Amino acid sequence: MFETLTIEHTGPVATIWMNRSDVFNAFNEQLIDELTRACEQLEQDASVRVVVLGGRGPHFSAGADLNWMRRAATASEQDNLEDARRFARMLRALSTLSKPTIARVQGAALGGGTGLAAACDMAVASTDAVFSTSEVKFGIIPAVISPYVLRAIGPRQALRYFQSAERISAERALGLGLVHEVAPLEQLDAAVAALVKPLLSGGPLAQKAAKELIAAVQGQPLDARTLEDTAQRIARQRRTDEARDGVSAFLDKRSPAWMNP
């Protein structure tokens, strides 16, 4: 089904492995298309509770494939626009998955690779990981990845790194909020698993609603409209079968149904 990636299932966890290690998992038109389709496929798979995005080989993703960039440099503005739209759709598909998403980052995560990590809900990086919004070094800008990187590090830090294209170490990325955990490379999978464990204890419909809540409330004024929206959201959620079971399970000192599929 896919040529540039594979999907590995381990119980309720699906790992999307970018599989272009010979070019450091740099993405081209095909990888962008296949990542989009992989996200759409996993969205529809009710057996999948958590999605992990990783890269085979020593690097997570070096960003855009150089041959792809070379073609873009000579393409028409309309062709470039369509290319950018495909990339934007892929990042949106990853970002709006209704299930928790985790970027498993090792080695280089440059340009669009930083964007992929930021588009996931969470990111776990190895101590050797390095990030960069490096686009200005090529005379371009990190336009399509900007909503996700800004969400992670905020506009003040983005003003620095979007213009300087500095390399960002794993520890610095942790301080900026770009990643949530840092671990030695040999412990990276264990660190991802440690984050997956509490995610599996939450109600899947509640997690989906929580992601929608953040998207709806972020940046909104604390006014009557926002207060009413949040009140309606919790009222709806309390009436779901999942919420009833969750409360009953807590009172009965048992596991809720979603933990015993």
C-alpha atoms as one frame of an Amber mdcrd trajectory, in Angstrom:
protein
   0.000   0.000   0.000   2.867   2.400   0.807   6.347   2.720  -0.672   7.911
   5.475   1.437   6.552   4.465   4.829   5.286   1.512   6.837   2.674   1.258
   9.580   3.474  -0.999  12.515   0.713  -2.044  14.915   1.482  -2.998  18.513
  -1.818  -3.527  20.289  -3.672  -0.193  20.273  -0.578   1.766  19.185   0.148
   2.415  15.493   3.600   3.659  14.524   4.061   5.343  11.168   7.669   4.819
  10.118   9.019   7.136   7.426  11.197   4.788   5.426  13.545   6.861   3.274
  16.614   6.514   5.463  18.943   6.816   2.455  17.935  10.499   2.233  17.422
  10.975   5.987  13.641  10.633   5.555  13.463  13.846   3.556  10.024  14.183
   2.072   8.941  14.530  -1.520   5.564  14.479  -3.229   5.140  10.747  -2.647
   5.953  10.764   1.067   3.637  13.734   1.587   0.819  11.913  -0.198   1.424
   8.668   1.675   1.608  10.373   5.076  -1.725  12.033   4.327  -3.302   8.709
   3.391  -1.773   6.968   6.420  -3.337   9.547   8.754  -6.702   9.181   7.044
  -6.486   5.391   7.327  -5.597   5.446  11.024  -8.324   7.990  11.735 -10.885
   5.411  10.581  -9.332   2.495  12.516 -11.199   2.251  15.827  -8.659  -0.259
  17.173  -5.920   2.408  17.123  -5.743   4.527  20.268  -2.369   6.264  19.869
  -0.343   7.162  16.756   3.451   7.497  16.870   5.406   9.096  14.002   9.030
   8.033  13.597  11.788   7.821  11.031  13.890   4.794  10.159  17.647   5.146
  10.350  19.719   7.704  12.254  17.497  10.708  11.498  13.843  11.621  12.003
  13.538  13.839   8.921  15.913  16.238   7.192  12.946  18.167   5.785  12.369
  18.664   2.090  14.109  16.419  -0.413  16.726  18.415  -2.351  15.490  17.114
  -5.687  11.972  18.188  -4.745  13.269  21.653  -3.818  15.186  21.869  -7.101
  12.025  21.072  -9.062  10.085  23.649  -7.049  12.652  26.338  -7.855  11.954
  26.009 -11.574   8.225  25.257 -11.350   5.488  27.787 -11.992   3.855  29.717
  -9.161   0.687  27.643  -9.627   2.621  24.359  -9.373   4.371  25.637  -6.256
   1.022  26.595  -4.798  -0.376  23.107  -5.374   2.758  21.579  -3.825   2.396
  23.802  -0.762  -1.291  22.949  -0.456  -0.513  19.216  -0.468   2.058  19.721
   2.279  -0.409  21.835   4.266  -3.103  19.150   3.947  -0.685  16.504   5.203
   0.284  18.519   8.282  -3.368  19.267   8.975  -4.283  15.571   8.680  -1.571
  14.750  11.217  -2.456  17.606  13.544  -6.213  16.961  13.543  -6.131  13.201
  14.095  -8.725  12.467  16.755  -6.244  10.224  18.587  -3.173  11.314  20.584
  -0.090  11.649  18.371   3.560  11.448  19.415   6.627  12.364  17.368   9.571
  10.027  18.071  12.550  12.167  17.112  16.196  11.186  16.764  19.014  12.861
  14.873  18.030  15.596  12.449  14.543  17.139  12.423  15.173  20.069  10.130
  12.815  22.441   8.322   9.717  20.412   7.563  11.027  17.765   9.968  10.616
  20.315  12.765   7.141  20.972  11.369   6.237  17.279  11.543   7.333  17.113
  15.186   5.368  20.274  16.026   2.244  19.037  14.228   2.050  16.042  16.576
   0.389  16.537  19.954   3.543  15.503  21.776   7.208  14.970  20.921   9.855
  12.805  22.556  13.432  13.447  21.419  16.734  11.659  21.864  19.599  13.661
  23.326  21.251  13.751  19.891  18.201  15.286  18.205  18.593  18.666  16.535
  15.851  20.935  15.212  15.880  23.980  12.955  13.506  26.162  11.001  16.249
  26.388   8.406  14.253  27.700   5.454  15.774  31.206   5.314  19.152  29.612
   4.555  17.609  28.615   1.219  15.937  31.972   0.639  12.487  30.684   1.574
  10.275  30.821   4.676   8.743  28.195   7.003   5.254  29.224   5.952   3.321
  25.953   5.944   4.845  24.662   9.190   4.481  28.014  10.956   1.067  27.425
  12.621   2.381  24.300  14.324   5.788  25.652  15.346   4.181  28.862  16.631
   1.727  26.764  18.640   4.676  24.981  20.221   7.181  27.775  20.906   5.177
  31.014  20.620   5.766  34.094  18.451   8.629  35.584  20.496  10.878  32.541
  20.033   9.710  32.108  16.447  10.891  35.645  15.658  14.393  34.481  16.537
  14.512  31.033  15.037  12.536  31.704  11.838  15.099  34.415  10.987  18.312
  32.955  12.365  17.781  29.322  11.291  19.933  28.318  14.271  20.231  24.675
  15.215  18.199  23.861  18.334  19.479  21.088  20.591  17.148  18.595  22.225
  17.595  20.257  25.615  16.907  23.684  24.139  13.854  22.290  22.329  12.618
  20.983  25.682  12.966  24.441  27.219  11.174  26.044  24.276   8.238  23.636
  24.501   8.938  22.075  21.123   9.409  18.658  22.758   7.972  17.195  25.950
  10.603  14.629  26.919  14.286  14.027  26.173  16.001  10.662  26.618  19.249
   8.965  25.575  18.911   7.355  22.157  18.973   3.841  23.580  16.078   4.772
  25.882  13.997   6.634  23.297  11.485   3.846  22.717  11.074   3.365  26.464
  10.401   7.085  26.856   7.745   6.931  24.120   6.170   3.882  25.781   6.114
   5.707  29.122   4.100   8.493  27.490   1.777   6.071  25.699   0.811   4.324
  28.948  -1.152   7.195  30.553  -2.699   8.062  27.183  -4.271   4.608  27.029
  -5.955   5.201  30.379  -8.021   8.094  29.048 -11.368   7.778  27.316 -10.865
   7.983  23.530 -13.953  10.132  22.943 -12.927  12.417  25.794  -9.432  12.765
  24.299 -10.933  13.687  20.936 -13.177  16.234  22.655 -10.183  17.587  24.599
  -8.273  18.233  21.360 -11.315  19.982  19.900 -11.637  22.027  23.099  -8.070
  23.308  22.849  -8.551  24.268  19.197 -11.776  26.102  20.052 -10.544  27.974
  23.147  -6.974  28.855  22.157  -6.626  32.575  21.553 -10.254  33.349  22.383
 -11.182  36.162  24.797 -12.567  35.210  28.185 -16.020  36.498  27.305 -19.603
  35.251  27.529 -19.316  33.370  24.235 -16.261  31.410  25.392 -17.824  30.664
  28.776 -21.005  29.397  27.124 -19.053  27.279  24.651 -17.033  25.570  27.395
 -20.167  25.009  29.508 -21.936  23.362  26.589 -18.952  21.153  25.833 -18.735
  19.695  29.342 -22.523  19.302  29.517 -22.511  17.274  26.281 -19.553  15.200
  27.381 -21.108  14.303  30.753 -24.053  12.724  28.945 -21.969  10.344  26.818
 -21.899   6.611  27.533 -18.137   6.894  27.902 -18.452   9.492  30.673 -21.106
   7.490  32.501 -18.923   4.407  32.386 -15.846   6.375  33.458 -17.548   7.784
  36.548 -19.122   4.426  37.425 -15.780   2.658  37.004 -14.112   5.101  39.375
 -16.818   4.667  42.017 -16.876   0.888  41.579 -13.059   0.691  41.683 -12.849
  -1.077  38.320 -11.314  -0.332  34.938 -13.512   1.514  32.439 -14.637  -0.274
  29.298 -12.128   1.481  27.025  -9.274  -0.143  28.972 -10.769  -3.597  28.446
 -11.740  -3.698  24.747
